[in-house]
C-alpha cells in the first residue's frame, strides 16, 4: 500500500501489474483491557513496506491451495497459518481464522496484492520470535494505544492496518469481534491514490471522487488522508 513519503508522480502510471493473491493475519490475544493485537516492524531495508508496522502476512503460495486452484479462501487460511508461524513463531490451525476484509493494492504501485485479511485468536502463553531480518521487532498493543502511537508519529503504518485497528478499537472483547465479522460479508477495499497538493489521499469506493480522482467534487466522502498526525478516516 501507500508509503506516505513516496511521491505518487514517481510511481507506475501505465498499465498496472497484476495483483498477487495474499493473506494478512490480524492476531488477537486476551488482555486486562479486553484484547491486544500483534504488530510487526518490517526492516527498513525491505523494499515493500519497509519501516512500517504491519500484521503478519505474505503471498499465497501454490502449495497453499492444496490441490484446488479455485479455492482461494481455503488457500488464504492455509497461508495465514503458515505466515503466523514464519513471521511470529505462532502455531495456529487454518480452521481457526475468520475473514475480516479484503484489500487490493492501488494500480499505481509497482508491487500489488489482492489480500485477504483474516483474524485469529491466540490463547495461552505463546512467545513471539521474529527473524531479525525481514521483521525486526514486535508489539502487542490494544488497538486504541496503537492508534494513539500512530498519531504521535511512533508507529508508521499503511491504510489497511490503520483502518483495521480503527474498527477493532470500537469493540471490547475478542468474542464480540468474532461475532461481528461472522455476521457480515468481508468488506472489500480498492483504494485510488492521489495527491492533494503534497498530501496523500486514499479514495475509497463510495466517495464521489473515486472514479475521477477529483477530490473536490461535491457529495459523499469515503477516503483516508495522511497528515503529520498520521492517517485520518473520513466517511460522510
Secondary structure, 3 states (H helix, E strand, C coil): CCCCCCCHHHCCCCCCCCCEEEEEEEEEEEECCEEEEEEEEECCCCCCCCCCEECEEEECCHHHHCCCCCCHHHHHHHHHHHHHHHHHCCCCCHHHCEEEEEEECCCCCCCCEEEEEEEEEECCCCCCCCCCCCEEEEEEECHHHHHHHHHCCCCCCCHHHHHHHHHHCCCCCHHHHHHHHHCCCCEEECCEEEEECCEEEEECCCCCCCCCCCCCCCCCCEEEEEECCEEEEEEC
